[in-house]
Amino acid sequence: QYLDRLVALCKLNKVITIADEVMTGFGRTGKFFASDYLQNKPDIICLSKGLTGGYMPLGVTSCAEYIYKGFISEDKTKTFFHGHSYTANPIACSAALASLDLMESNITFENIKRISETHTLFLSKISKHPKLKDVRQCGTILALELKTEEHTHYLNNASESITNYFLKRGILLRPLGNVFYLIPPYCITSEELQTIYSAIEDFLSN
């Protein structure tokens, strides 16, 4: 609701809004884009990561038609003078096309729904754990915030112990300080998810 009001206010005042969907795009939040939860849409969207399934580096900046048309002119002063050395790398673009083909298949969104629902069940099970300060979920993204003597921030020393504990069990999580994230690939099986959940419960018990 806050973001919706903010975007609406920007539009009212003719301020361009940019959505960073580099991590949240392509189904991560349960919808194709996180912006799809908003009634008021951003003018520009930045995309990457899931665009190629992580196989090749590639980024896309997508914009509203009125912005695009602002640069279509015979007037050279309206030229968008921008370019870089690795634009439209053919291998990266091929990876993106293959990734988008998978995204458009029914099985991918069935997996996204399955992962999201399984996360929700696990969250309801551990949300009251005394060692957790907060738990958050949005689609396939699950975040667990540990209670520590230090404040919650990226440099919290808990990240090292979290990383080491799970690496020894063959699990790669993404701790940012005392907050660790579970953002699984869409091809993960239910059995593999349960293995990770069990490891998290063991970690909290130790």
N, C-alpha and C positions, 0 to 999 in steps of 0.2 A: 504493500500500500504506500509506503514511504517513497519507494522508487517511482511508482506510478505517478504520484503527486509531483515529484521532482521533475520527471520528464515532461509532464503536462505544463508545469510552470515554465520550463525552458522553452517549450513550443510557443507558449503564450507570449514570451518575450523574444522570440526568434533567436534563441540560443541553440546551437547545434549540440546534440548529445551523442556521445560515443560509448558504445557498449564493448567492453573487453570480454570477448567470448572465447579467448584462446584456450582456456581450460574447460569452461562450462558448455561450450558448443558441442554439437553432434551427439545429443542424447544424454550427456553426463548428468543433467539435473532431472531427468525423466521426460523432458520435452526436447524437441530437436535443438532449440536454443533456449537459454535461460530467459531471454527477452520475450519468449512466447508466453511467459506468465504475466506479462504486462499488457494492459489495454493500450497504453501509449507507447509506440515503438520508437527506438532510437533512430537517429539519422544515419549513423555510421556503425558498422559492426566489424570488429577485428577477429579474425579466425586463424587457427593454426592447430598444432597437436593432433587432434582427432581427424583433421583434414586428410592426413596421410596414414592414419593409424600409427603414427610414431615411426614409420619406416624411413621417411625422408624429411628433411627440413623444408617446410613450405608455409608461407603465410598469405592470407588474402585480406584485403580491406574492401568491404562491400558498403555501398552507400545508397541513399535514397535517389530516386530518379532526378529530382530537382537539383541535387548536387552534381550529378553526372552531367546533366544538360548545361550546367553553368560553365562547363569547359568546352562545350561543342560550339565552336565559332570560327569564322574566318579571321577574327581579330586575334593577332598573335599575342596581345597582352593578356589574353585569357588562357594562355597555354599553362598547363600544369607541369612546370619544369622540374620533373623528378625522374630519376632512373637509378638503377644500381646494377652491379655486375652480374648478379645471379637471377635476374628476373626470368620467370617461366622456364625453369630448368626442366627439360623434357622427361627425365626419369622421375623427378618429384611430382610432376603433373600426372604422369602415368600412375604413380602410386596413389595420388589423390582420386583419380577417376575410379580405380579399383576399390578404394576405401568407400567412396560414395555409392558405388554399386552395392557393396555389402550393407551400407547404412539403409538403403532403400528396400532391403529384403525384409520380409516379415519376421524371420528368425531373430534378427538383430534387436528389434524392438520388443520381441517376446523375451529375449534375454535381459534387456534393460529392465523390463517390468519384473522379471523374476528376481534379479539382483536387488532392485529397490525394495521389493516386498520382503525379501529375506533379511536385508539390512534392518528394516522396520521391526521385524520380529526379534532380531538380536538386540536391537536398541531397547526394546521394552523389557528385555531380560536383564540388562546390565545398567540401565540408566540410573538406578538408585545405589550403585556400588559406592561404598564409602571412600574409595580412592579416586573417584572421578568427580571433578569439579563441574563439568558440563559435557553434554553429548549433543551432537548436531547431525542432521541428515538432510540431504536434498537429492532425491533420486538415487544414483549409484555412489554418491559421495557421502562418506561417513567420517565424522571427526570426533575424536575422544580427547577431552582435555583433562590431564592428570592434576591432582592436587599436589603442589610442591611448596617448599618454603620460599622459593623464588617466585617472582611475579611471572605472569604469563607473557612470554615474548620469544622471539626467534632464537635468542642466545641462551635461553634456559638450558642448563646442563643436563636436563633429563633426556635430551635427544640422543645423546651418545649411548646411554644404557638401553633405551628403546631400540635403537638401531642394532646394537650388538645382540640383544636378546633374540630378536626375530630373525636376524641373519643366520644365527646358529641353527635355526629351525627351517632354514630354506625359504624364509618369507621376507620379501622386500617391501617395507612400509615407508611412509614419507613423514617422518617426524619434523615438525617445525617447533623447536623448543620442547615444551611439555605437551604439545598437541600433536597427536599422530593421526594420519589420514589413511583410510582404506578406500582406494579408488581402483577397483579391479577392472581388468579387461573384460569386454563383453562376452568373450569366449570361455570365461571361467565356469567350471562346473559347480553344481550345488555341493558336491563332496569337498571340493577344494575350498569353497567358502566356509564350510563347517570346520575344516582344519584350521583356517585362519581365526575363526571365532574362538575355537577351543584354545588356541595359542594365546589369544588376547586375555581370555579368562584365567589361564595359567599365569600370565604375566601379572595380572592384577592381584592374584592370590599370593605371589611371592614378594 
